Amino acid sequence: PRLGGVEGEGGEEETSSPGGGARGGGGGGDAERHVIPPMPKCSYTLTQGGGQVSRPGVPCIPPAPEWPYLDYTSWRNALGERVIKALAGHVRQTDCKSFKIMGDFTWCSKAMGGKTALGVSSGNTERDIWSEKMARMFRVPTRYHNCYVDPENLEESLPYQVYPTCLAAVKTDAESRDYEALESVLAGRGALSVHLNLDTEVSGWEIMERLLASPETLGKLRTLDVDFHIGSKASFDQDFQDLAEPDLLERQVQVVEKLLRHFRVVGSTVEVYRQGWHPEQDCPEQACNEPPLYTNGGFSPQRFAVSYVKRELVAIGGGPGAGEEEEEAGHLTAAALDEIRQLKHPP
C-alpha cells in the first residue's frame, strides 16, 4: 500500500472495497480485497501469560492472517504506521541501569526520583496506581488530580495528596467538573523536577499541544507517562470540536510524534494490546468496518500508554542520539526478560 499523505492519486481519497470499484478513484470493475504486504517477522517479548503490562523496546506488531476489514484507506494506514514508528523504544536497560515496570508504566531507574522532584497525575479512577508507586517506590511527594471523586470518600492512608480538580490546558469547568491549568500547577517548579502522568481522555489533547508549545513547562519535566486515546476528544478541547476525522487524527498523531523531540520512549503497552487482538475471531469473515487508523497488518493503535524520559537524562548507546535508527531485536537482557515475566497485575 502507498503510505504518506491523506490523499490518493489526483487528490482523491484512496479507498478500495471488495466487490466494487475503488471509491473516489473513479475506477471501474471489481476490486479485489486488500492484500497485506510482506512484513518482517518479529517475536513477542512474552509468548504467554504476559498480562496487561508495559514493555520496553520496539513493539512487535505482527500482521493479521488476512485483511480483516471490508475496506482499505491509505491515509488511515499511513497514520497507523506513523504511530507505531513513534512508539519504538530505543532506550536499553543498560542506559537506565534498570527498568522498573508496573502495570501500564516502564520507568527508567536512572531518571526516577530527585531531591526536589514532584509527582503530578491527573485521572478519573478512585485509586491511582501511578501516584502510589511514585510515592512509595521512588519516595516522591505526589499530587493526584481527580475531579471525578470526592476526596472525603477516599482512604485516609493514601501515600499521595488528592485534589478535587483535573488538569487541562487552561483553567475551565466542564460537565460540573473543575479543571486547573497544568502551567499553574507547575508554577515555581525547577528544571527537570516533575514526573507527570496524563490521560488524554481526562485532560484532553489541547493540554498536550500547549505542553509542546511551552519550552518553560517542558523544561520542568523529568519523565512523562501518557494514556493516549486517539480519535477521542474532551468536551473542553475547543480547537478539536469541529475538525473532520482526517484532520483530527492527523493532529493527534502529530502530538505523539512531536513528543520525540523532547523525550525518549522507555516503554509502551501497544505490543500487549496487539497480542490480545485476535482478528481471526473478531472478524472471521474479514468483514469488519475500518477503525480510525491501522498498521500495514491491520492492527489499530487507538489506545495505548507510553512512558517517556527526558532526552537529556539518558544517553543512548554511550552518546546522545547514538544508535537511534538501529534495529532493536534482541535488545533486552535476560535479567530484563525475567523481570517482565515475573510481573503481575497491580493490586
N, C-alpha and C positions, 0 to 999 in steps of 0.2 A: 504493500500500500504506500501511496505517496504521503510523506509526512511534511509537516510545516505548513503554516498558513491556515486561514479559516475558509478560504475559497478554493474551488477546484479550477480546472482549465476554463478560461474565458470568464472568470469571475462568478461562476455559478457553483452552488453547493454540490459537493461530490458525494452522492449517496446512492448505493446500489441496493436493490431489493430483489430477492429471488422471485422468479416468475414474472418479472416485468422489466421494463427498461430502466436505465439509470435516471433517477429523479433529479430534475434540474439540469441534467446533462444533455437533454434533447435527443438521446439515442433511441433506437427502436429495437424491436425483437426481444427475445427472452434473455434475461441476465442470470448468469449462474450465481449460486450462493457464494458469498465471500470465502476465500480460502486463506487460512492462517499461513503466513510465510514461514520459511525455516527459521528457527531460533536456536541460539546456543543453549546447550544443556546446563543445568545447574542443580545443586543439591540443597535441600533444606538444612538449616543448622541443626534442627531436631526432626527426626523422621516420625516420631510418635510421642504422645504424652507431653507435648511442649507447653500446653496451657496458653492462656491469653497473656503473653508477656512480650515486652520489647526485646529486640535483638540487635546487637551491634553489627556493623559491616554492611556490605552491599546486599540488599534483599534478593532472594531467589524468587522469581515470578514466572514459573513455567506456564506455557500456553494451555488453553483448553484442548481436549481431544479433537473437537470440531468447533467451528464458529457457532456460538450459541444464540446469536441474535437474528432477527428477521432482516435487519438492515445493516449497512456499514456506512459510516460517515467519516470522512478523512480528518476533519478538524477535531472531532471527538477523540479519534485515535491519537492525533498529534498531541493533544492536551494530556492524555493519559500517559504517554511516553515521557513527556516533559516532567510530569510529577515524579515518576519512578526515577528518572535521572537525578532529580533534585533531592531524592531521599537516600542516595548512595552514601554510606558512611565509610570514610577513608581513615578514620581515627583508629589506630591499633591499640590493643591492650597495653603494650609497652609504652605507647605515647602518653598514656594516662596513669601509669603504674598499675592500675587495675580498673576494672569496671564494677560498678555497683548497680545491680539490676533488680528492679522491684516493679511488678505489675506493668504498667504502660511506660515505664521510665528506664533508661540506661544512662547512668551518670558516670562522668569521667572523674575518678577519685582525685586526681591532681588539681582539679578546679573547685572541688567542693569545700564549703566552709569559708574560712577567712575571719580575721579578728573582728572586723566591723560588718560582717555580712548580715543581710536581712533576707528572709524568705517572704515572698508575696504571691498569693494564689487567689484565683477567682473561679468559683464553680457553683454548682447547684445541688450537690449531694450533702446529706447531713454530716457525714464523716468524710474528711479529706485526707486520703492516704498520703498524698504528696506532702502536705503540711506536717503530718505526723512523722513521716520519715525524715523530713528536713530538720525537724526539731530534735528528734530522738537519735537519729543516726549520725547527723552532722553537727548537732548542738547549735543550730542556727535559730535565733529568735524569728518566729514566723507569724505572719498575719494571713488569715483566711477570710476573704471577702465573699459573702454569700447572702444575696438579697432574697433568697427563696425560703429561708428558715428563720425562726425566731431564736436568737441566741439564748434566751432564757429557758428554752426547751432542750438545750444540748447538755451533754455530760459536763459536770464541773471539773473533771480531771483531765480535760484535753490539754495536750502539751503545747498548744498554739492559741493565739488570740483570734476570736471570731468577730467580724464586723458585719453589721446587717446591710451592707451595700455590696454591689457587684462593681467590677471595673469596666470601663468603656473608654472610648476616645475622648469624650467630653462629659462633663457633669450633666446628667439628664435624669428624667424619670420616664419609665415606660411600663405599661400594664401594672400600675400601682407599685412599682419597684424603683428603688433609688440606685443610681449608678454614679460612681466617682470617676473623675478623670485620672488615668494612670499617671500622668505627669505630676498631678498634685500629690498623689500618694507617695511618689518617689522624690518629691521635693527635698532638697538638702542632702540627699544621699551622695556619697563619693563615687569615684570611678571604680568600676569592677566590684561593686559591693552588694549587688542584688541578684538573688536567684528568683526567677519569675516563672509562674505557671499560669497559662491561659487556656481557655476553651472558646473557640470561635462561635459555638452555639450559645454560649452565655454572654460573652463580651463582644461578639460581633467581629466584623472584618475591618471596619474603619480604625479600630484600635491598632491593628497590625500595620496598616498603611501609615498611620500617624507615628507609630514607633519607628518605622523605617525612614521616615522623613525627618526624624529628630536625632541628630548626632549626639546631642547632650543626653537624651534619655538612653540611647543605645550604649553610650559610654559607661553608664552606671551598671549595666548587666554583666554578670559572670556566666550564668547559664540561662537557658530558656527552654521550657517544655511547653508544647502546644498540642492540643487535641483539635485537629482540623476537621471541618465539615464542609467539604466543597459542594457547592450547589445551594447551600442554605444561606440565609441572611437574617440578621436580627431586625426586629421592627424599628429599632432606632438607627440602623445603618442607612441613613437618608440617601447617601450617594449611590446606593446599590439598588434602591427600590424599583426604579423604572428601567433597569438595564435588560436588554434582550439576553436570552440564555447564553449565546456565544460570548457576548461581552462580559457578562457576569462571571462565567467560568474562566475566561482569559484573565480577567483582573485578579481573581483569586489564585490562579496558578502562578501569576507573576509575583504575588506575595511570597509563595513558597520558594520560588527561585531567587528572589532578591535577598532573602534571609541568608543565603550562602555568601553574600558579600561580607557579612559581619560575623557569621557563626560557622562552625563545622558540625556536621551531623555525627552524633555519637551512636544513636540507635533509633529504631522505629518499630512500629507494630505491623507494618504493611506486609511483611513476609508471613506472619502467623495468620493474618486475615486472608491472604491468598491460600494458605494451607487449609483454611476452613471453608473455602469456596469449592463447591462440587457441581460444576455446570452440567455434568452428565446426569445428575439427579435433579437439579433445579430446572434445567432446560433439556429434558430427554429428547424432545423432538426438534431441538435447535430453533425454537420459535419464540424466544423471549424478546421483549422490547429492549431497545438500546438503552443503556444507562447514560448519564450525562457525559461521561468520559471513560475511556478504556485503553488498555495497552494493546500492542500488536497481537497478543494472545487472548484478548477478550476480558481480562480481569479489570475491574473498575475500582481505582483507588479514590473513592469518595470520602471515606472517613479513615483517619489514621492518626496516631500520636507520634510525635517526633521529639527527641531530646537533642538539644544543641549545646555547644560550649563555645565561648567567645574565641575567635580565631587566635588572638594574641596570647592566650593562655596555654595553647597546645601546639607544638611544632610537629608536623607530620614527617616521619622518616628522617628525623635529625635536623630538619631545617624548615622554615616557613614555606608552605606550599609545595614542598617536595613530594613527588610521588602521587599527587592528587589524581592523575589521569590513569594510573596503572590499574590493571585488573586486580581484584582483591580476593580471588578464590584462595581458600586455604589460609586466610589471614588470621584466624582465631587460634590461639594456643590451646593446648589440651586442658590447661587449667581453666581457661575461659569457657570452653565447652562443658567442662564438669560443673562449673558454677551455674550455667544456664540449665543443665539437666536437673539440677537439684532444686530449682525454683518451684515454688508452689504459689497458688493464688494468695494474695494478701488477705488477711482475716477480715 
